[in-house]
Structures are given as C-alpha cells and as structure tokens.
Amino acid sequence: MIKLIEDNKDMNYRVYNSEFIADKITAIRFEGKNHHARYKRMFKDSTLDSTWDYRKYNIFSLAVGSVLFHQVYKDLIWVVKDYLKDQDVSDTVWLESWLNYHKQDEVLDWHNHEYSFHGYVSVDPKDTTTDFKEYSIKNQPGNIYIGQGYRQHCVVVDKPYTDTRITLGFNLITKPINDVPNLSFIPVI
C-alpha cells in the first residue's frame, strides 16, 4: 500500500510512503548492495560512481530479475502517475533512475536536476534530511519524494552512521528531447 503523507501545494511537491519498501528494507538493502556490485563490475573503468554515472544506466534495468526491485519500480510508477495527474504534462513520460550508495562523507552536496521533475526513493536513508533552498524533507525508509526539477538541494547527515546510505534518485521528462546525452531514460508505462 502507498499513502500520501505530505502534499505541499505551495512548493508543488509530495511525499508518499511505500509500505512494501518500509517492510522489506533489509532485503531491498541487501539487493541494493548486490546491484551496486553489479554496477561496479559493468563500469569498472569509470572514474565516477553509481550516482554520477546516472546517464549510463537505469537502476531498474541493472536490477533485472529482482522481484523486490520490480515491486519498488511498480510503487514508484504509481507515485509518478499520481503526482503527474495534477501537473500540466502530456501522457508521455520517461524515467531515469540511479542508485545513490554513499558512506557518510560521500552524501550529496548542493546540486540540482535539469529536468522537469525530480525525486528519490528512501530505501535506507539513515538519519538524514534533504535540504532544499525553500524547505526540508526528513528522510524515512519507504518514503518517496517527488517535486519540480531545477531545485537546489543537498543531503544533511543528522546522526553519524558507519554503514552505507541507499536511495534511488530519479528524473522525469515529459516530452521528447533528442539531444539527451544518456541511455538511462525508460518509458513510464
């Protein structure tokens, strides 16, 4: 079950919670580690990491065969469709999604996403907050944030951790862009 837990109309973002992700965090986290290892094998010559190589792959293609990640994908697509029904967009939507796999000193500094819509899935976000210039989102396992693109944001570690923080970032485009320099976008069906 997916439920809407925050609907900020002023800033045009929403936060949902996927009961499936929250309940299966241990198994999804384990598979996330395996998918990160697969990424490293496939892109062993890359000087980037799974976050900054987002243009080369889609996490849901990389996780082919995973029943758990298939359900995460289905939950994410439900959220995307629910959010976009209240936006002025076409029925044609493409999604790129990547694995953020970070130690405490690797969390993302200020950046933005130059696409219409952006969001992330909190798999194992640790005790962190995503700070946007105008608002903050407290990250919880199973939460899915979706909002407008082009918004500066960063990750703040609220409590130190020693393991790995796992989230799935995503961007959406709603009209064909012929010069998108990547292979990561897949249609939202």
N, C-alpha and C positions, 0 to 999 in steps of 0.2 A: 504494500500500500504506500502511496505517496501522498503527503499532505503539504499544503501551503502553510508555512509558518511565519512568513513576513511578506507583505505586499506594499512596498513603498511607492506610491503613485507619484509623489513629488520628484523623486530621483529615478523613477521608472526602472526599478529592479525588484526581483523577488528572490526569496529563499524558500526552498522546498526541503522536505526530509523524506528520504527513501528508507522505509522500514527494512527492506531487504538488505541494503548496504550496511545499515547500522547493526543489523542482526548477524551478518556474515563477515564482519570486519576482519576477523582472524584469518579466515580462508581467503578473502579477497586480498588482504595484505600479503599472504604467502604467495599467491599467484602474481601479485604486483612485483614481488622480488624476482620471480621466475621470468616475467616479461621484461623486466629491466635487464636481467642477464641475457635474454634473447636479443634485446636491443644492442647490448654491448658486443655480442658476437657478430651481429649483422653489420654493425657500423664501427668495427674495431679500428678503422683508420681515421675516424672522425676526431677532430680536436675539440668538438663540442660535447655536450651531454644530452640526455634524453629530453630535457626541456628546450634547449636552444637548437636542437636538431628537428624541431617540430615540423619543419617543411618537408622532411624526408619520409615520414611515416604517419600512420594513424594508429593510435593505441588499440583500436578495436580490430584493425587488420592484423596488427602484430600479435594480438591475443587470440588469433583464430583457433578454434577448438575448445575454448574455455566457456563452459556453461555459465560460470559465475559472471564473467565479463560480458557475456551475451545479455544476461539479465540487467547488468549495470547499464549497458547500451539501451536496452528497452526502456528502463526507467528514465534515462537521460532524454531519449527521444520524446517520451511522454511530456516531460518538463518543457522541452523546447517547443513542442506544439501548443501546449497550454499557454505558455508565455507569449508566443508569437501571434496567437489568435487575437490578442488585444493590441497588436502593433500594426502599422500600416506597411505590410510587406506582401509580396507575392506568395503563391503556393510552392514556389521552387526554392528549396533551401539546401545548402551544402554545409557539412560539419567537418571541421578538423579537430582532432583531439590527441593529446600527447600526455606522457607520464612525467609528472614532477616527482622526483625521487631525491630528497635533499636531507643532508645532515644539517645540524643546527646552524653552522657557519655558512651554509650554501643557500639559505632561503632567499627568495627573490627580493631585490631592491626595487626602487621606483621604476616603473615601466608602464607602457600601455599596449593596447592591441588595436591595430589599424584596420579593423573590420567592423561591420555594423553592430554585431552583438558578441559579447564575451561572457564566459562563466567558468566555473570549476566545480568539480565533484570532490568533496572531502571524504577520502577513504580512511586515512589515518593521519589527520592533520596535526596531531599533538596538541599542545596548549598554545594555539596561535590565533592571531587576529589578522584579517586582511584589511589594511587601512587604505581607503580611497581618500582623495582630497576633501570630499564633502561628507563622508560617512565611513563607518567601520562595520565589518562583519565578523562576529565571533565564530570561529570555525569549530564545527562539531561533526563527528563521524556520521556519514549518511546525508549530510546537508549538500544541497546543490544550489549554488548561486548562479543567477542569470541576470544580465543587465545590458546596458548600452556599451558599445565599444568605445575606444578613444578616451577612456578614463584612466588617469594616472593612479596606480596602486602599488602597494608593497606588502610583504608578509612581515609581521612583527611576532617575535617569539615571546610569549607571555611567561612561560615557565621553561627553564632549560630542559633539554632532552638529549639522550645519547644514541638513540636508535635512528631510524630513518622516517622522515615525514613523507607521506604519499598522498598526492592529489592528482586528479586528471584535469588539465586545463582544456578549454575548448573555445573555438571561434566559429561564428556562423556568417555565411554570406547568403544574400537573398536574391542576387541577380548574377548572371554570368559575368565573370571577369576573365578575359582572355589572356592577360599577362600575369596571372598569379604564379609566382616562381616556385611552385612546390607541387608535390604529389600527394599531399595529405588530405585533401578535401574529398569527402564521400557524400552521396546524396542522402538526405533525410527522407526516409520512406514512410 
